[in-house]
Amino acid sequence: MRLDRGLRVWTYATFTALLVTGAVWLVADPFKTSDDGESWQAVAATMLMLHGITAMIALVLLGMLIPLHVGRSWRTGKNQISGAAMMAANAILVATASGLYYAGSDLLRAVVVDVHVAIGIVLPALLATHVILGRRTRSPVRQAQSAPVDMPAALRAVTFSEDRGSR
C-alpha cells in the first residue's frame, strides 16, 4: 500500500536524519578523549540531542503508519515478512533507546548501546528491502488503480449521518 507523498517524504527525511545523526555521533564519541576532545564532545552532544529530537518525530510517524499503512497492508497479506521485520526493528530501537536513557548498570548499558547501533545500521537496508518488495508485489493493474493514502482526509474528523441532522 503506497503512502501519501507527504507522509512518505517526512518518513524518509526523518529516518535519514536519524541515520546521519546516529552515524556522526558514532564517529565523534570515541574522539572525546583525544587531544581535541572538547570539540568532539560538542559534536557528539549536539548529534545526540538532534538524534533524540528526531526520534520523537519518528515515534509520531510510526504512530501514524500503524493504522494507515501497517494495519491495512497486513489485512491484505501484502509484504508481511519485511513489514514484520520493520516493525520488530523499530520496536527494538524504541526499547533500546529507553534502555539507553534508563539503564542503571554499565554492563547493561553497553549491551543496549551495541544492540541499538546494530539495529540502527541495519534499518536502512530493511527499509529499502521493504519498499522494493512492496513495489514488486503490486501488479501493473493495481499500480494504476492504487492511490496513495490521502493524509488530510485520513486525519479529518468522521461525520456520521446522525450528526448532519443536528446542524
C-alpha positions in Angstrom: 0.0 0.0 0.0 1.5 3.2 -1.1 1.8 6.1 1.3 0.7 9.7 0.6 3.6 11.6 -0.8 3.8 14.0 2.2 3.9 11.1 4.7 6.5 9.3 2.6 8.8 12.4 2.4 8.5 13.0 6.1 9.2 9.4 6.9 12.2 9.1 4.6 13.6 12.5 5.8 13.2 11.6 9.4 14.8 8.2 9.2 17.6 9.7 7.1 18.2 12.3 9.8 18.2 9.6 12.4 20.8 7.6 10.4 23.0 10.7 9.9 22.9 12.0 13.4 23.5 8.5 14.8 26.4 7.9 12.5 28.1 11.2 13.2 27.7 10.6 17.0 29.2 7.1 16.5 32.2 8.7 14.8 32.5 11.6 17.2 32.0 9.8 20.5 35.3 7.8 20.7 37.3 11.0 20.0 36.0 12.7 23.2 39.2 11.6 25.0 41.6 12.7 22.2 43.7 15.9 22.3 41.0 17.8 20.5 38.3 16.2 22.8 36.4 19.3 23.7 35.3 19.9 20.1 34.5 16.2 19.6 32.5 16.3 22.8 30.4 19.3 21.5 29.8 17.4 18.2 28.8 14.2 20.0 26.5 16.1 22.4 24.8 18.0 19.5 24.3 14.9 17.5 22.8 13.1 20.4 20.4 15.9 21.1 19.3 16.1 17.4 19.0 12.3 17.3 16.7 12.4 20.3 14.5 15.2 18.9 14.3 13.4 15.6 13.4 10.2 17.3 10.4 11.9 18.8 9.2 12.8 15.3 9.8 9.3 14.2 7.6 8.0 17.0 4.8 10.2 15.8 5.3 9.0 12.3 5.3 5.4 13.4 2.1 6.1 15.3 0.6 7.3 12.0 2.0 4.5 9.9 0.4 1.7 12.1 -3.2 2.4 11.2 -2.7 4.0 7.8 -0.1 1.5 6.4 0.7 -1.4 8.6 -2.8 -2.4 9.6 -4.2 -2.1 6.1 -1.3 -3.9 4.4 -1.3 -6.7 7.0 -5.0 -7.4 6.4 -4.4 -7.6 2.6 -1.5 -10.0 3.2 1.0 -7.8 1.4 4.7 -7.6 2.2 4.1 -9.2 5.6 7.6 -10.6 6.2 9.6 -7.4 5.5 6.8 -5.4 7.2 7.1 -7.5 10.4 10.9 -7.1 10.2 10.5 -3.4 10.0 8.1 -3.3 13.0 10.4 -5.5 15.0 13.4 -3.4 14.2 11.6 -0.2 15.2 10.3 -1.8 18.4 13.8 -2.9 19.3 15.1 0.7 18.6 12.4 2.2 20.8 13.1 -0.3 23.6 16.8 0.1 23.4 16.5 3.9 23.3 14.6 3.7 26.6 17.3 1.4 27.9 20.0 3.9 26.9 18.2 6.6 28.9 17.3 4.5 32.0 19.9 1.7 32.2 21.5 1.8 35.6 24.2 -0.8 35.0 27.3 0.0 32.9 27.2 -3.6 31.6 23.6 -3.4 30.6 24.1 0.0 29.0 27.0 -1.4 26.9 24.8 -4.2 25.6 21.9 -1.9 24.9 24.2 0.5 23.0 25.5 -2.3 20.8 22.0 -3.6 20.0 20.7 -0.1 19.3 23.7 0.7 17.0 23.5 -2.6 15.2 19.7 -2.3 14.5 20.1 1.3 13.6 22.7 0.4 11.0 20.6 -2.4 9.6 17.3 -0.4 9.4 18.1 1.5 6.2 18.7 -1.8 4.4 15.5 -3.2 5.8 13.5 -0.2 4.7 15.0 -0.3 1.2 14.1 -4.0 1.0 10.6 -3.4 2.3 10.0 -0.7 -0.3 11.4 -2.7 -3.2 9.4 -5.8 -2.3 6.3 -3.7 -1.8 6.7 -2.2 -5.3 7.3 -5.6 -6.8 4.2 -7.2 -5.2 1.9 -4.6 -6.8 0.5 -5.8 -10.1 0.6 -3.3 -13.0 -3.2 -3.1 -12.9 -3.1 -2.5 -9.1 -0.4 0.1 -9.5 -2.6 2.0 -11.9 -5.6 1.7 -9.6 -3.9 2.3 -6.3 -3.9 5.7 -4.9 -1.7 7.0 -2.1 -3.3 7.4 1.3 -4.8 11.0 1.5 -3.4 12.3 4.8 -5.7 15.3 5.2 -8.7 13.1 4.6 -7.4 10.4 6.9 -6.9 12.9 9.8 -10.3 14.6 9.2 -13.0 14.0 11.8 -15.5 11.4 10.9 -19.0 12.8 10.3 -21.9 10.4 11.0 -25.3 10.6 9.4 -26.8 11.4 12.8 -24.5 14.5 13.1 -25.8 16.0 9.9 -29.4 16.3 11.2 -28.4 18.2 14.3 -26.7 21.1 12.4 
